[in-house]
Amino acid sequence: MDRITPYPFLFLLLTFLSYGLCAQNAVVKISVTGIPKVKGQLLVAFYDSEDSFLKEDKVVYSKIVPVTGKTMDVYFKDIKQGVYAVAIIHDANNNKGLDVNFLGIPVEYIGTSNNKRNYFGAPSFSASKFTCNSPQVDLTIELY
C-alpha cells in the first residue's frame, strides 16, 4: 500500500495560511498631539495618491471625531495595504471644513502624516506618505 507523504499537504496548508496573514488589513492608530483647545472635532482623512491629496471628494477613509483632550488617539480598522497620506483638521467651530483668513491661510490647526510643514502652501503627498503593510501601523501627527 502506498503511503501519502504529508509534506506537499503541509506546504500547501502553510502557503494558504501565510497568504491569509499577509493579506490582512491593518489597524492604523493615529496619535494626535498639539490640539489647542478641547472643543470642536477632528476631521481625519486618508488619501492614496498625489492627484487625490487634500481633495475632499477623493478621500479614501475618513472620520469625524469629537475632541475630548489635547492629545487623542484615533483608530482606523480594516485599512487595506498600500501607500497613504493622512490630513487632519481641528474643526474648532464644527462647520466641517477648514477656516482660512482673507489670504487663504488656515486659522484652524492642521497636520499631516510625517509632520511635514510647508509654510507656503500645503504639504505634498510625497512628503506626507507612509506605507501600510503590517497588521498595526502607529502614526503621530502634531497639529500646527
RAGIQUI-V219751 format. One record per residue. N is the residue number from 1. RES is the residue in three letters. SS is DSSP state (@ for helix, = for strand, . for the rest). PSI is psi in degrees with one decimal (NA if undefined). Layout:
# RAGIQUI-V219751
n/res/ss/psi
N/RES/SS/PSI
N/RES/SS/PSI
This chain:
# RAGIQUI-V219751
n/res/ss/psi
1/MET/./135.2
2/ASP/./140.2
3/ARG/./134.2
4/ILE/./128.9
5/THR/./129.6
6/PRO/@/-10.8
7/TYR/@/-44.9
8/PRO/@/-40.9
9/PHE/@/-44.8
10/LEU/@/-41.1
11/PHE/@/-46.5
12/LEU/@/-42.8
13/LEU/@/-46.8
14/LEU/@/-36.2
15/THR/@/-48.0
16/PHE/@/-39.5
17/LEU/@/-42.6
18/SER/@/-33.1
19/TYR/@/-42.8
20/GLY/@/-38.1
21/LEU/@/-39.7
22/CYS/@/-30.8
23/ALA/./4.0
24/GLN/./143.8
25/ASN/./161.0
26/ALA/=/160.4
27/VAL/=/124.9
28/VAL/=/120.4
29/LYS/=/121.8
30/ILE/=/114.2
31/SER/=/115.5
32/VAL/=/124.1
33/THR/=/166.6
34/GLY/./20.0
35/ILE/./119.7
36/PRO/./-36.3
37/LYS/./147.0
38/VAL/./75.5
39/LYS/./160.2
40/GLY/./-149.6
41/GLN/=/160.3
42/LEU/=/131.0
43/LEU/=/114.2
44/VAL/=/127.9
45/ALA/=/139.0
46/PHE/=/139.2
47/TYR/=/151.8
48/ASP/./11.0
49/SER/./162.5
50/GLU/./-39.2
51/ASP/./-29.7
52/SER/./-15.4
53/PHE/./125.9
54/LEU/./18.2
55/LYS/./121.0
56/GLU/@/-34.7
57/ASP/@/3.7
58/LYS/@/16.7
59/VAL/./135.9
60/VAL/./-47.0
61/TYR/=/145.3
62/SER/=/160.0
63/LYS/=/147.9
64/ILE/=/122.2
65/VAL/=/125.6
66/PRO/=/139.6
67/VAL/./124.5
68/THR/./-1.8
69/GLY/./171.9
70/LYS/./-13.4
71/THR/./142.2
72/MET/=/152.5
73/ASP/=/129.5
74/VAL/=/128.7
75/TYR/=/136.4
76/PHE/=/126.7
77/LYS/=/156.3
78/ASP/=/41.2
79/ILE/=/125.8
80/LYS/./150.6
81/GLN/./141.9
82/GLY/=/-169.2
83/VAL/=/129.6
84/TYR/=/164.2
85/ALA/=/141.6
86/VAL/=/138.5
87/ALA/=/139.8
88/ILE/=/137.3
89/ILE/=/132.2
90/HIS/=/98.1
91/ASP/=/83.7
92/ALA/./-29.8
93/ASN/./11.9
94/ASN/./34.4
95/ASN/./9.6
96/LYS/./36.3
97/GLY/./172.9
98/LEU/./120.9
99/ASP/./136.5
100/VAL/=/159.9
101/ASN/./-173.8
102/PHE/./-16.1
103/LEU/./-3.0
104/GLY/./9.8
105/ILE/./130.9
106/PRO/=/137.6
107/VAL/./-3.2
108/GLU/./154.4
109/TYR/./142.8
110/ILE/=/166.6
111/GLY/=/156.6
112/THR/=/160.7
113/SER/@/149.6
114/ASN/@/2.6
115/ASN/@/38.6
116/LYS/./125.1
117/ARG/./138.1
118/ASN/./112.4
119/TYR/./-12.1
120/PHE/./73.7
121/GLY/./176.4
122/ALA/./151.4
123/PRO/./156.5
124/SER/./162.5
125/PHE/@/-44.5
126/SER/@/-31.8
127/ALA/@/-21.8
128/SER/@/-6.8
129/LYS/./153.7
130/PHE/=/161.3
131/THR/=/130.0
132/CYS/=/98.3
133/ASN/./22.4
134/SER/./163.3
135/PRO/./-27.3
136/GLN/=/126.3
137/VAL/=/128.2
138/ASP/=/126.5
139/LEU/=/151.0
140/THR/=/125.0
141/ILE/=/122.0
142/GLU/=/126.3
143/LEU/./148.4
144/TYR/./NA
